[in-house]
Amino acid sequence: MADPASDPARDARRAADPDRAAAGVAGPAAGGGVGGGPADGDVVRARPVRLRRVATGAAVVVVVLFAVISVLPGHTSSEGVVFGPADQVAMMLLGLLVAGGVLLLARPTVVADLHGVRVRNIVTTKDVPWEVVRAVSFPDGTPWAILDLADDDQIAMLAVQSADGRRAVATVRALRALHTRHAAGEGRGSSGRSDGVT
C-alpha cells in the first residue's frame, strides 16, 4: 500500500525551496551519487528513472508486437498480395525502428561539475558554463527542472523529472550547490573539467 505521506510531485516541488528540501532529503555526498552516479561532491549525474523504465518496457512491447505480426501471416496472400519472407523481415525492421524511437525518450542525461553542466535531452545536447547560469529552478507545475540563464533564456533538463520525487530533489540541490561553489570561485583555476563535462 502506498505511503500517503509520500508524494513524488510534492517532493520535487520542495526542490524549489532549499530550506524545506534540506529538512528531509540527503544530498549526493550522503550515500551515493545523484542518479546512480558515484559519491563525488564535484560531479553530479542524473537520468530519469521512471521514464526510462516506461520507455524500455514500451520498446520491448513494440518489438514483440511487430514480431508476432510478421510471423503470423506466414506465406498467406490477400487480394493478390503475397506476404512473404521479405515482408516479414521488413516488418521486423520497422518494429526495431519504432522501438528505437521510443528509447529516445530514455536519452536525457545531466552531468555537471564545478565548471558547468551538460544537458542532454531527447535530440539535443548543450554544454553550459556556470558563468551563464542565473539559477537552477523547479517552478510549480513543470514536470522537469530548468536552467535559468543570464540572458533570460531557459534550458529544460528532461533528466530531472518531478515523477522521480526525492531523487529529483537531491539532483536539484546538488546542482545548486555546484553553482554556488563556482560563484564562490571554486573550479575557476583549473583548465580541465571533471569526467563527463567537456
C-alpha positions in Angstrom: 0.0 0.0 0.0 1.4 3.4 -1.0 2.5 5.7 1.8 0.1 8.7 1.8 2.9 10.8 3.1 5.0 10.2 0.0 4.1 12.3 -3.0 6.8 12.4 -5.7 5.4 15.5 -7.3 5.2 17.3 -4.0 8.8 16.2 -3.1 10.1 17.5 -6.4 8.4 20.9 -5.8 10.2 21.1 -2.5 13.4 21.4 -4.5 12.3 25.0 -5.3 12.8 25.8 -1.6 16.3 24.8 -0.4 15.4 25.1 3.3 12.5 22.7 3.0 14.5 20.3 0.9 17.4 20.4 3.3 15.0 19.4 6.1 14.1 16.0 4.5 16.4 15.0 1.7 20.1 14.0 1.8 22.4 15.2 -0.9 24.7 13.1 -3.1 27.6 13.1 -0.7 25.5 11.3 1.9 25.5 7.8 0.4 25.9 7.6 -3.3 25.9 9.9 -6.3 22.9 11.6 -7.8 21.0 9.4 -10.3 23.1 6.4 -9.6 26.5 8.1 -10.2 29.5 7.9 -7.9 29.5 9.6 -4.5 31.6 12.5 -5.7 30.7 16.0 -4.5 32.3 17.6 -7.6 30.3 15.6 -10.2 26.5 15.4 -10.4 24.9 12.8 -12.7 21.2 12.3 -13.3 18.9 10.4 -15.6 15.1 9.9 -15.4 14.3 6.7 -13.6 10.6 6.2 -14.2 10.7 7.5 -17.8 13.5 5.1 -18.6 11.5 2.2 -17.2 8.4 3.1 -19.1 10.3 3.7 -22.4 12.2 0.4 -22.1 9.0 -1.6 -21.4 7.2 0.1 -24.3 10.1 -0.7 -26.6 10.0 -4.3 -25.7 6.3 -4.5 -26.3 6.7 -2.8 -29.7 9.4 -5.3 -30.7 7.3 -8.3 -29.6 4.1 -7.0 -31.3 5.9 -6.4 -34.6 7.5 -9.9 -34.3 4.1 -11.5 -33.8 2.6 -9.5 -36.7 5.4 -10.5 -39.0 5.3 -14.2 -38.1 1.6 -14.9 -38.0 0.7 -14.3 -41.7 3.3 -16.7 -43.0 3.1 -17.1 -46.7 -0.5 -16.1 -46.9 -1.9 -13.8 -49.6 -4.8 -11.4 -49.6 -6.4 -9.9 -52.7 -3.5 -10.9 -54.8 -0.9 -9.5 -52.4 1.6 -12.2 -51.1 3.1 -11.7 -47.6 6.4 -13.5 -47.9 9.8 -13.7 -46.1 10.9 -10.3 -47.3 7.8 -8.7 -45.9 8.4 -10.4 -42.6 11.9 -9.1 -42.4 10.7 -5.6 -43.3 8.1 -5.8 -40.6 10.7 -6.8 -38.0 13.0 -3.9 -39.1 10.1 -1.5 -38.8 9.4 -2.7 -35.3 13.1 -2.2 -34.4 13.0 1.4 -35.8 9.8 2.2 -33.8 11.3 0.7 -30.6 14.5 2.8 -31.2 12.3 5.9 -31.5 10.6 5.1 -28.2 14.0 4.5 -26.5 15.0 8.1 -27.4 12.7 9.1 -24.5 15.2 7.5 -22.1 18.1 9.5 -23.6 18.0 12.6 -21.3 21.0 13.0 -19.0 22.5 15.7 -16.9 26.2 15.7 -15.9 27.6 18.7 -14.0 30.8 19.7 -12.3 32.4 22.9 -10.9 32.9 24.2 -14.5 29.5 23.7 -16.0 26.6 21.4 -16.8 26.0 19.2 -19.8 22.3 18.8 -20.6 21.4 16.1 -23.0 17.7 16.0 -23.9 15.9 13.8 -26.4 17.6 15.2 -29.6 19.9 18.0 -28.4 23.0 18.2 -26.1 24.2 21.5 -24.7 27.3 22.3 -22.6 26.5 25.3 -20.4 29.2 27.0 -18.2 28.1 28.1 -14.8 29.0 31.7 -15.7 25.9 32.0 -17.9 23.6 30.3 -15.4 21.5 32.5 -13.2 19.7 29.8 -11.2 18.6 26.2 -11.2 14.8 26.3 -10.8 11.9 23.9 -10.4 8.8 26.0 -10.9 5.4 24.8 -9.7 3.5 22.9 -12.5 6.6 22.0 -14.5 7.4 18.3 -15.0 11.2 18.9 -15.0 13.9 21.2 -13.7 15.1 24.3 -15.6 18.4 26.1 -16.0 17.6 29.9 -15.9 20.3 31.7 -18.0 21.6 35.2 -17.5 20.1 36.3 -20.8 16.6 35.3 -19.6 16.7 32.2 -21.8 15.9 28.8 -20.2 17.1 25.2 -20.8 14.8 22.3 -19.8 16.5 19.4 -18.0 14.4 16.5 -19.0 16.6 14.2 -17.0 15.4 15.8 -13.7 11.7 15.0 -13.5 9.2 15.6 -10.8 8.0 11.9 -11.2 11.3 10.8 -9.7 10.4 12.6 -6.4 13.3 12.6 -3.9 15.8 11.7 -6.5 14.9 14.9 -8.4 15.1 16.9 -5.2 18.6 15.6 -4.5 19.7 16.4 -8.0 18.4 20.0 -7.9 20.1 20.5 -4.5 23.4 19.1 -5.8 23.3 21.3 -9.0 22.6 24.4 -6.9 25.5 23.5 -4.6 27.9 23.3 -7.6 26.5 26.6 -8.9 27.1 28.3 -5.5 30.6 26.8 -5.2 31.5 28.0 -8.7 30.2 31.5 -7.9 32.4 31.5 -4.8 35.5 30.9 -7.0 35.9 27.1 -6.8 36.9 25.4 -10.0 37.9 28.5 -11.9 41.6 27.9 -11.6 41.6 24.6 -13.4 41.7 24.4 -17.2 40.1 20.9 -17.4 36.8 19.6 -16.3 35.8 16.5 -14.4 34.7 13.4 -16.1 31.5 13.8 -18.1 31.6 17.5 -18.9 33.9 18.7 -21.7 
